[in-house]
Amino acid sequence: MNNLFIYIELQDNGRVAEVSLELLSKGRSLADELDCQLEAVAIGTRLDGVAAQVMPYGVDVLHLFDDERLYPYTTIPHAAILTKLFEEEKPQIALLGATAIGRELGPRVSATLHGGLTADCTALSIGDYTDEQTGRHYENILLQTLPSFGGNVVATIVNPEHRPQMATVREGVMRKELRDTNYQGKIIRHDTKNYVTDTDFVIKIIERHIEHAKHNLKGASIVVAGGYGIGSRENFNLLFDLAKELHGEVGASRAAVDAGFVDHDRMIGQTGLTVRPKLYIACGISGQIQHTIGMQDSATIISINTDPNAPINAIADYVIIGRVEEVIPKMIKGYKSLGK
Ligand SMILES: Cc1cc2nc3c(=O)[nH]c(=O)nc-3n(C[C@H](O)[C@H](O)[C@H](O)COP(=O)(O)OP(=O)(O)OC[C@H]3O[C@@H](n4cnc5c(N)ncnc54)[C@H](O)[C@@H]3O)c2cc1C
């Protein structure tokens, strides 16, 4: 009762999605702070491999709902299961990935339970809150932080009255941290029939088309990212050349994507990917908050910019003042001369 729940998203090969492992890591530390248990819910079929994947993240209770009809995901049965389980278990907090699935499932469950949900949080913590109008003081509630008003304000949202306090978080925002490789929680295999009706399966997936990612930007240890200052799609080839030399991946700002210099799936920032590479080379990127929120945790940041006052320079470890068209060929030449 009153524990912290994570919805586990499953991929085709039975692997638990990265975002769910990241949420388990965050959930574990929040549960420790609240002195409650961390519970995970996996819904699908052939779930035998799930426990081994999630337990090392410190899961105390794993709820399994195994039924052939529950995979691939469809919203109605998954929502029915989560809603009933939450009615029974009364979690204080429930977290989902801000993925296509989590964005559909989370609001449906929270609306049915008359709770509240904060979408796309960038930070979660536990704290107190005093309602200035009523003077009421709330302890140990979920503080849900996210950029608002176009990213110009960082807002913290609270949901003091309703349970569960629900939030979605995008992949890459939270750090994945193993708790203990030998951690052993309890496994509860539920009888799915008690949670769904036949009419919940009114929608059937007849055909599925799966498109695999064209790059591994999220997992890359070196990212060469280009902004509007790159100037053209052709000039972006310089970035691909440098990334190839460094065995890295190419990322981009929204302005570069909007200008058609590079494909949308490479966008980094508030509405794109969150990356944490060992080295981030920001080329012709000014460094607006909506961009930096997706890369500011990179271990080392190099900025190449013609403007010495570009905001990105303030968070960069190294700043090269110059035109990317001139600087990058020199970097490639220099790197090649090292014989790497
Ligand atoms: C709701 C919302 C969500 C958003 N989400 C995102 C997001 O997820 N990701 C994102 O990136 N943005 C996002 N944005 C947009 C963001 O506010 C900025 O507009 C965008 O990041 C700017 O991109 P930029 O730095 O490439 O372009 P600019 O701000 O135009 O900067 C170009 C930079 O290039 C430099 N430059 C110019 N020529 C050269 C040259 N030859 N060599 C070297 N440097 C040069 C300039 O000095 C300048 O610093 C969002 C905005 C809103 C309102």
The ligand as an SDF file (V2000), in Angstrom:
LIG
                    3D

 53 58  0  0  0  0  0  0  0  0999 V2000
    8.6400   24.9430  -26.8220 C   0  0  0  0  0  0  0  0  0  0  0  0
    9.9850   24.9840  -27.4520 C   0  0  0  0  0  0  0  0  0  0  0  0
   10.7100   23.8150  -27.5130 C   0  0  0  0  0  0  0  0  0  0  0  0
   11.9810   23.8240  -28.0930 C   0  0  0  0  0  0  0  0  0  0  0  0
   12.6870   22.6640  -28.1270 N   0  0  0  0  0  0  0  0  0  0  0  0
   13.9400   22.6780  -28.6150 C   0  0  0  0  0  0  0  0  0  0  0  0
   14.7380   21.5000  -28.6090 C   0  0  0  0  0  0  0  0  0  0  0  0
   14.3210   20.4060  -28.1920 O   0  0  0  0  0  0  0  0  0  0  0  0
   15.9960   21.5730  -29.0960 N   0  0  0  0  0  0  0  0  0  0  0  0
   16.5280   22.7340  -29.5830 C   0  0  0  0  0  0  0  0  0  0  0  0
   17.6990   22.7290  -30.0050 O   0  0  0  0  0  0  0  0  0  0  0  0
   15.7900   23.8620  -29.6110 N   0  0  0  0  0  0  0  0  0  0  0  0
   14.5110   23.8530  -29.1560 C   0  0  0  0  0  0  0  0  0  0  0  0
   13.7770   24.9880  -29.2160 N   0  0  0  0  0  0  0  0  0  0  0  0
   14.3180   26.1320  -29.9510 C   0  0  0  0  0  0  0  0  0  0  0  0
   15.3220   26.9570  -29.1470 C   0  0  0  0  0  0  0  0  0  0  0  0
   14.6320   27.9210  -28.3900 O   0  0  0  0  0  0  0  0  0  0  0  0
   16.3110   27.6870  -30.0840 C   0  0  0  0  0  0  0  0  0  0  0  0
   15.5680   28.4440  -31.0190 O   0  0  0  0  0  0  0  0  0  0  0  0
   17.2160   26.7670  -30.8580 C   0  0  0  0  0  0  0  0  0  0  0  0
   17.8340   25.8410  -29.9850 O   0  0  0  0  0  0  0  0  0  0  0  0
   18.2920   27.5960  -31.5600 C   0  0  0  0  0  0  0  0  0  0  0  0
   19.0620   26.7640  -32.3610 O   0  0  0  0  0  0  0  0  0  0  0  0
   20.5280   27.1910  -32.7780 P   0  0  0  0  0  0  0  0  0  0  0  0
   21.3330   27.4560  -31.5600 O   0  0  0  0  0  0  0  0  0  0  0  0
   21.0100   26.1830  -33.7380 O   0  0  0  0  0  0  0  0  0  0  0  0
   20.2520   28.5390  -33.6280 O   0  0  0  0  0  0  0  0  0  0  0  0
   20.5820   30.0300  -33.2810 P   0  0  0  0  0  0  0  0  0  0  0  0
   20.0220   30.4230  -31.9760 O   0  0  0  0  0  0  0  0  0  0  0  0
   20.1730   30.8080  -34.4870 O   0  0  0  0  0  0  0  0  0  0  0  0
   22.1570   30.0700  -33.1380 O   0  0  0  0  0  0  0  0  0  0  0  0
   23.0600   29.9150  -34.1920 C   0  0  0  0  0  0  0  0  0  0  0  0
   24.4580   30.0670  -33.6110 C   0  0  0  0  0  0  0  0  0  0  0  0
   25.3940   29.8280  -34.6280 O   0  0  0  0  0  0  0  0  0  0  0  0
   26.4500   30.7590  -34.5180 C   0  0  0  0  0  0  0  0  0  0  0  0
   27.0390   30.8670  -35.8610 N   0  0  0  0  0  0  0  0  0  0  0  0
   26.5290   31.4530  -36.9800 C   0  0  0  0  0  0  0  0  0  0  0  0
   27.3320   31.2390  -38.0460 N   0  0  0  0  0  0  0  0  0  0  0  0
   28.3670   30.4850  -37.5830 C   0  0  0  0  0  0  0  0  0  0  0  0
   29.5090   29.9080  -38.2060 C   0  0  0  0  0  0  0  0  0  0  0  0
   29.7420   30.0590  -39.5260 N   0  0  0  0  0  0  0  0  0  0  0  0
   30.3670   29.2030  -37.4390 N   0  0  0  0  0  0  0  0  0  0  0  0
   30.1710   29.0470  -36.0970 C   0  0  0  0  0  0  0  0  0  0  0  0
   29.0840   29.5750  -35.4690 N   0  0  0  0  0  0  0  0  0  0  0  0
   28.2080   30.2620  -36.1970 C   0  0  0  0  0  0  0  0  0  0  0  0
   25.7820   32.0250  -34.0340 C   0  0  0  0  0  0  0  0  0  0  0  0
   26.7260   32.8950  -33.3820 O   0  0  0  0  0  0  0  0  0  0  0  0
   24.7490   31.4680  -33.0660 C   0  0  0  0  0  0  0  0  0  0  0  0
   25.2960   31.3450  -31.7520 O   0  0  0  0  0  0  0  0  0  0  0  0
   12.5110   25.0130  -28.6360 C   0  0  0  0  0  0  0  0  0  0  0  0
   11.7660   26.1980  -28.5560 C   0  0  0  0  0  0  0  0  0  0  0  0
   10.5230   26.1830  -27.9770 C   0  0  0  0  0  0  0  0  0  0  0  0
    9.7520   27.4570  -27.8870 C   0  0  0  0  0  0  0  0  0  0  0  0
  1  2  1  0
  2  3  1  0
  2 52  2  0
  3  4  2  0
  4  5  1  0
  4 50  1  0
  5  6  2  0
  6  7  1  0
  6 13  1  0
  7  8  2  0
  7  9  1  0
  9 10  1  0
 10 11  2  0
 10 12  1  0
 12 13  2  0
 13 14  1  0
 14 15  1  0
 14 50  1  0
 15 16  1  0
 16 17  1  0
 16 18  1  0
 18 19  1  0
 18 20  1  0
 20 21  1  0
 20 22  1  0
 22 23  1  0
 23 24  1  0
 24 25  2  0
 24 26  1  0
 24 27  1  0
 27 28  1  0
 28 29  2  0
 28 30  1  0
 28 31  1  0
 31 32  1  0
 32 33  1  0
 33 34  1  0
 33 48  1  0
 34 35  1  0
 35 36  1  0
 35 46  1  0
 36 37  1  0
 36 45  1  0
 37 38  2  0
 38 39  1  0
 39 40  1  0
 39 45  2  0
 40 41  1  0
 40 42  2  0
 42 43  1  0
 43 44  2  0
 44 45  1  0
 46 47  1  0
 46 48  1  0
 48 49  1  0
 50 51  2  0
 51 52  1  0
 52 53  1  0
M  END
$$$$
